[in-house]
Amino acid sequence: MNIVLNILVSAVAVFVTGRLLSGVTIDGFGTAILVAIVLGIVNGVLGPVLLLLTLPINFLTLGLFTFVIIGALVMLTAALVPGFKVASFWWALGFAFVLALVNSVFHAVTKV
């Protein structure tokens, strides 16, 4: 039950973020649910692997290369989910940043 509620809160955050940014298009709330699920899986599986593989670059850039990885994961999600389009890498980076803010606010309010 808690996982379903967490996915719904994340989907609302994805939907709101998609409406706030003009370079990101989401067809509907069903697409937002799918984006939340796929982004969670991609971040959970590929995120740690990529961070480990790019550890030397991350160390040299004082952690700033992490933003490149996050943008790439959002672009990968956009390639995998039909109905979710991101105009460029910079929009993907902005989407990840705004999504983190909106998601943290929603999770704080709902206590999920």
N, CA, C and O of each residue as an XYZ file, in Angstrom:
448
protein
N       0.825     -1.196      0.000
C       0.000      0.000      0.000
C       0.867      1.257      0.000
O       0.583      2.231     -0.698
N       1.932      1.211      0.802
C       2.821      2.366      0.904
C       3.551      2.628     -0.412
O       3.813      3.780     -0.758
N       3.880      1.557     -1.149
C       4.564      1.727     -2.430
C       3.639      2.386     -3.443
O       4.064      3.257     -4.203
N       2.379      1.975     -3.455
C       1.411      2.557     -4.385
C       1.223      4.041     -4.091
O       1.176      4.855     -5.013
N       1.115      4.393     -2.825
C       0.959      5.795     -2.447
C       2.205      6.595     -2.812
O       2.102      7.736     -3.264
N       3.370      6.007     -2.619
C       4.621      6.668     -2.971
C       4.705      6.908     -4.482
O       5.147      7.971     -4.917
N       4.283      5.929     -5.277
C       4.288      6.091     -6.734
C       3.303      7.177     -7.156
O       3.606      7.977     -8.040
N       2.127      7.210     -6.531
C       1.138      8.240     -6.879
C       1.627      9.642     -6.529
O       1.420     10.582     -7.297
N       2.274      9.786     -5.377
C       2.818     11.091     -4.991
C       3.932     11.492     -5.959
O       4.016     12.653     -6.358
N       4.779     10.546     -6.337
C       5.834     10.843     -7.303
C       5.251     11.187     -8.667
O       5.776     12.052     -9.368
N       4.166     10.513     -9.048
C       3.525     10.804    -10.339
C       2.931     12.210    -10.348
O       3.015     12.914    -11.354
N       2.335     12.617     -9.233
C       1.816     13.987     -9.143
C       2.969     14.978     -9.255
O       2.836     16.009     -9.914
N       4.102     14.673     -8.617
C       5.272     15.554     -8.705
C       5.790     15.623    -10.137
O       6.168     16.697    -10.604
N       5.812     14.484    -10.844
C       6.249     14.470    -12.250
C       5.287     15.292    -13.092
O       5.720     16.070    -13.942
N       3.987     15.131    -12.870
C       2.978     15.855    -13.647
C       3.091     17.361    -13.426
O       3.049     18.133    -14.384
N       3.234     17.783    -12.173
C       3.361     19.208    -11.858
C       4.644     19.777    -12.459
O       4.642     20.879    -13.009
N       5.731     19.030    -12.354
C       7.009     19.491    -12.904
C       6.923     19.615    -14.417
O       7.463     20.556    -14.999
N       6.250     18.672    -15.051
C       6.077     18.750    -16.502
C       5.262     19.959    -16.926
O       5.490     20.517    -17.999
N       4.316     20.370    -16.093
C       3.511     21.554    -16.401
C       4.285     22.851    -16.133
O       4.022     23.870    -16.771
N       5.229     22.816    -15.200
C       6.000     24.020    -14.868
C       7.063     24.345    -15.918
O       7.359     25.517    -16.153
N       7.635     23.331    -16.545
C       8.733     23.535    -17.490
C       8.234     23.409    -18.918
O       7.578     22.429    -19.272
N       8.546     24.407    -19.736
C       8.051     24.401    -21.114
C       8.816     23.439    -22.016
O       8.295     23.054    -23.063
N      10.012     23.044    -21.657
C      10.804     22.124    -22.481
C      10.504     20.665    -22.212
O      11.118     19.783    -22.812
N       9.564     20.401    -21.314
C       9.196     19.030    -20.963
C       7.706     18.865    -21.228
O       6.894     19.662    -20.756
N       7.345     17.825    -21.986
C       5.935     17.565    -22.262
C       5.550     16.182    -21.747
O       6.259     15.199    -21.959
N       4.419     16.134    -21.070
C       3.855     14.891    -20.563
C       2.424     14.840    -21.058
O       1.648     15.769    -20.835
N       2.070     13.743    -21.737
C       0.757     13.650    -22.375
C      -0.401     13.642    -21.389
O      -1.439     14.246    -21.660
N      -0.249     12.979    -20.262
C      -1.339     12.912    -19.297
C      -0.862     12.319    -17.986
O       0.324     12.044    -17.803
N      -1.810     12.126    -17.076
C      -1.436     11.618    -15.758
C      -1.001     10.156    -15.822
O      -0.161      9.729    -15.030
N      -1.558      9.389    -16.748
C      -1.112      8.003    -16.930
C       0.346      7.942    -17.343
O       1.101      7.087    -16.882
N       0.729      8.850    -18.209
C       2.138      8.940    -18.607
C       2.995      9.351    -17.428
O       4.116      8.866    -17.282
N       2.489     10.237    -16.582
C       3.245     10.665    -15.403
C       3.473      9.499    -14.443
O       4.541      9.392    -13.839
N       2.471      8.625    -14.300
C       2.647      7.442    -13.452
C       3.729      6.537    -14.032
O       4.583      6.030    -13.306
N       3.683      6.341    -15.348
C       4.688      5.507    -16.004
C       6.083      6.127    -15.890
O       7.061      5.410    -15.678
N       6.182      7.445    -16.029
C       7.467      8.127    -15.874
C       7.999      7.960    -14.456
O       9.191      7.720    -14.267
N       7.128      8.083    -13.460
C       7.557      7.919    -12.061
C       8.092      6.517    -11.820
O       9.104      6.350    -11.139
N       7.423      5.506    -12.371
C       7.873      4.124    -12.192
C       9.194      3.882    -12.912
O      10.135      3.348    -12.323
N       9.270      4.272    -14.180
C      10.486      4.026    -14.966
C      11.665      4.827    -14.412
O      12.781      4.315    -14.336
N      11.424      6.068    -14.028
C      12.507      6.887    -13.469
C      13.000      6.299    -12.147
O      14.198      6.326    -11.866
N      12.095      5.774    -11.344
C      12.499      5.125    -10.103
C      13.345      3.889    -10.357
O      14.341      3.664     -9.670
N      12.952      3.087    -11.343
C      13.724      1.883    -11.672
C      15.078      2.254    -12.261
O      16.100      1.682    -11.881
N      15.091      3.207    -13.183
C      16.357      3.625    -13.804
C      17.301      4.214    -12.754
O      18.492      3.901    -12.743
N      16.771      5.065    -11.875
C      17.617      5.644    -10.825
C      18.087      4.582     -9.836
O      19.208      4.657     -9.333
N      17.249      3.608     -9.557
C      17.611      2.573     -8.596
C      18.612      1.568     -9.126
O      19.441      1.058     -8.371
N      18.545      1.274    -10.425
C      19.413      0.257    -11.004
C      20.666      0.872    -11.638
O      21.788      0.493    -11.300
N      20.471      1.810    -12.544
C      21.610      2.372    -13.275
C      22.339      3.483    -12.522
O      23.545      3.662    -12.693
N      21.616      4.223    -11.695
C      22.225      5.349    -10.986
C      23.452      4.976    -10.169
O      24.513      5.569    -10.366
N      23.344      4.008     -9.254
C      24.527      3.643     -8.460
C      25.673      3.072     -9.296
O      26.843      3.315     -9.001
N      25.332      2.313    -10.341
C      26.373      1.737    -11.204
C      27.137      2.847    -11.922
O      28.367      2.834    -11.965
N      26.403      3.803    -12.484
C      27.058      4.910    -13.194
C      27.864      5.783    -12.236
O      28.949      6.250    -12.584
N      27.343      6.001    -11.044
C      28.102      6.795    -10.069
C      29.398      6.091     -9.672
O      30.424      6.742     -9.475
N      29.354      4.782     -9.555
C      30.553      4.029     -9.214
C      31.551      4.031    -10.361
O      32.753      4.180    -10.143
N      31.055      3.867    -11.586
C      31.950      3.859    -12.742
C      32.594      5.220    -13.009
O      33.714      5.293    -13.515
N      31.894      6.278    -12.673
C      32.420      7.627    -12.933
C      33.000      8.268    -11.680
O      33.144      9.489    -11.612
N      33.326      7.460    -10.703
C      33.854      7.987     -9.446
C      35.108      8.850     -9.629
O      35.200      9.904     -9.001
N      36.084      8.446    -10.470
C      37.254      9.328    -10.647
C      36.895     10.702    -11.234
O      37.410     11.728    -10.791
N      36.004     10.707    -12.239
C      35.587     11.985    -12.837
C      34.810     12.804    -11.816
O      34.973     14.021    -11.726
N      33.964     12.125    -11.051
C      33.189     12.801    -10.017
C      34.113     13.403     -8.956
O      33.870     14.502     -8.459
N      35.151     12.686     -8.625
C      36.106     13.185     -7.641
C      36.834     14.424     -8.162
O      37.022     15.395     -7.430
N      37.242     14.383     -9.430
C      37.960     15.520    -10.017
C      37.076     16.757    -10.170
O      37.561     17.885    -10.082
N      35.795     16.548    -10.397
C      34.879     17.686    -10.582
C      34.166     18.067     -9.289
O      33.240     18.878     -9.299
N      34.597     17.483     -8.187
C      34.021     17.758     -6.867
C      32.522     17.450     -6.814
O      31.747     18.163     -6.176
N      32.136     16.378     -7.495
C      30.758     15.926     -7.467
C      29.841     16.534     -8.499
O      28.675     16.147     -8.580
N      30.324     17.473     -9.291
C      29.461     18.131    -10.272
C      29.084     17.214    -11.432
O      28.074     17.442    -12.099
N      29.887     16.179    -11.678
C      29.566     15.245    -12.762
C      28.302     14.448    -12.452
O      27.697     13.871    -13.356
N      27.904     14.411    -11.197
C      26.668     13.741    -10.810
C      25.475     14.348    -11.540
O      24.535     13.635    -11.890
N      25.505     15.649    -11.771
C      24.416     16.306    -12.491
C      24.334     15.806    -13.930
O      23.238     15.685    -14.478
N      25.465     15.518    -14.543
C      25.481     14.975    -15.899
C      24.812     13.595    -15.912
O      24.041     13.281    -16.819
N      25.111     12.790    -14.914
C      24.503     11.461    -14.815
C      22.994     11.575    -14.620
O      22.230     10.847    -15.252
N      22.570     12.472    -13.760
C      21.137     12.656    -13.504
C      20.418     13.104    -14.778
O      19.341     12.598    -15.094
N      21.008     14.050    -15.507
C      20.419     14.493    -16.772
C      20.344     13.366    -17.784
O      19.359     13.248    -18.513
N      21.379     12.534    -17.836
C      21.382     11.405    -18.764
C      20.315     10.379    -18.396
O      19.702      9.783    -19.281
N      20.087     10.168    -17.108
C      19.054      9.228    -16.684
C      17.654      9.739    -17.028
O      16.776      8.952    -17.380
N      17.447     11.043    -16.929
C      16.154     11.616    -17.332
C      15.980     11.499    -18.844
O      14.883     11.202    -19.318
N      17.053     11.730    -19.604
C      16.977     11.582    -21.060
C      16.695     10.128    -21.445
O      15.948      9.870    -22.388
N      17.290      9.180    -20.717
C      17.024      7.765    -20.968
C      15.562      7.435    -20.679
O      14.930      6.694    -21.432
N      15.034      7.977    -19.606
C      13.621      7.764    -19.273
C      12.727      8.347    -20.366
O      11.717      7.745    -20.729
N      13.094      9.506    -20.886
C      12.310     10.122    -21.970
C      12.356      9.257    -23.231
O      11.388      9.206    -23.989
N      13.475      8.584    -23.450
C      13.574      7.705    -24.618
C      12.759      6.428    -24.430
O      12.285      5.848    -25.408
N      12.592      5.989    -23.196
C      11.885      4.739    -22.925
C      10.370      4.904    -22.817
O       9.626      3.984    -23.156
N       9.908      6.054    -22.353
C       8.475      6.247    -22.092
C       7.851      7.063    -23.220
O       8.223      8.218    -23.432
N       6.906      6.469    -23.942
C       6.206      7.253    -24.972
C       5.278      8.275    -24.311
O       4.621      7.983    -23.311
N       5.238      9.464    -24.883
C       4.410     10.526    -24.321
C       5.151     11.425    -23.358
O       4.582     12.393    -22.854
N       6.416     11.124    -23.092
C       7.257     11.952    -22.224
C       8.424     12.431    -23.069
O       9.266     11.642    -23.497
N       8.460     13.733    -23.302
C       9.491     14.300    -24.175
C      10.244     15.401    -23.444
O       9.650     16.230    -22.755
N      11.558     15.395    -23.607
C      12.420     16.415    -23.029
C      13.180     17.045    -24.188
O      13.788     16.338    -24.992
N      13.147     18.380    -24.278
C      13.701     19.085    -25.435
C      15.215     18.963    -25.541
O      15.735     18.813    -26.647
N      15.933     19.022    -24.433
C      17.394     18.963    -24.482
C      17.933     18.471    -23.147
O      17.186     18.239    -22.196
N      19.248     18.322    -23.106
C      19.894     17.888    -21.873
C      19.660     18.894    -20.754
O      19.460     18.505    -19.603
N      19.682     20.183    -21.081
C      19.507     21.211    -20.053
C      18.098     21.182    -19.475
O      17.908     21.418    -18.282
N      17.110     20.892    -20.322
C      15.752     20.738    -19.815
C      15.643     19.499    -18.938
O      14.902     19.495    -17.956
N      16.379     18.449    -19.288
C      16.387     17.236    -18.458
C      16.996     17.529    -17.091
O      16.506     17.052    -16.068
N      18.061     18.311    -17.086
C      18.690     18.690    -15.826
C      17.761     19.568    -14.993
O      17.651     19.384    -13.781
N      17.097     20.513    -15.637
C      16.124     21.361    -14.942
C      14.938     20.548    -14.432
O      14.437     20.793    -13.335
N      14.491     19.578    -15.234
C      13.393     18.707    -14.812
C      13.786     17.929    -13.560
O      12.992     17.819    -12.625
N      14.993     17.394    -13.533
C      15.452     16.625    -12.368
C      15.528     17.514    -11.125
O      15.155     17.087    -10.032
N      16.003     18.730    -11.289
C      16.125     19.652    -10.159
C      14.749     20.053     -9.624
O      14.509     19.983     -8.419
N      13.850     20.470    -10.512
C      12.512     20.888    -10.087
C      11.737     19.692     -9.542
O      10.989     19.829     -8.575
N      11.910     18.515    -10.155
C      11.240     17.317     -9.663
C      11.689     16.971     -8.246
O      10.870     16.570     -7.418
N      12.966     17.120     -7.963
C      13.461     16.848     -6.611
C      12.824     17.805     -5.600
O      12.450     17.393     -4.502
N      12.703     19.075     -5.970
C      12.077     20.046     -5.069
C      10.595     19.754     -4.851
O      10.124     19.723     -3.714
N       9.865     19.541     -5.937
C       8.426     19.294     -5.841
C       8.164     17.975     -5.111
O       7.257     17.890     -4.282
N       8.955     16.954     -5.419
C       8.795     15.656     -4.778
C       9.052     15.734     -3.274
O       8.336     15.114     -2.487
N      10.063     16.488     -2.879
C      10.345     16.600     -1.446
C       9.234     17.356     -0.714
O       8.905     17.018      0.423
N       8.659     18.368     -1.351
C       7.543     19.091     -0.738
C       6.325     18.178     -0.602
O       5.693     18.132      0.454
N       5.996     17.446     -1.682
C       4.840     16.551     -1.629
C       5.033     15.438     -0.604
O       4.092     15.082      0.106
N       6.223     14.893     -0.521
C       6.467     13.818      0.438
C       6.460     14.351      1.876
O       6.077     13.632      2.799
N       6.875     15.587      2.069
C       6.825     16.180      3.410
C       5.381     16.426      3.832
O       5.027     16.236      4.996
N       4.553     16.847      2.886
C       3.159     17.134      3.197
C       2.371     15.838      3.450
O       1.556     15.770      4.371
N       2.621     14.816      2.626
C       1.865     13.565      2.761
C       2.482     12.594      3.759
O       1.846     11.609      4.132
N       3.681     12.850      4.186
C       4.382     11.993      5.159
C       4.529     10.553      4.671
O       4.416      9.610      5.454
N       4.782     10.392      3.372
C       4.974      9.047      2.795
C       6.435      8.690      2.812
O       6.810      7.603      2.373
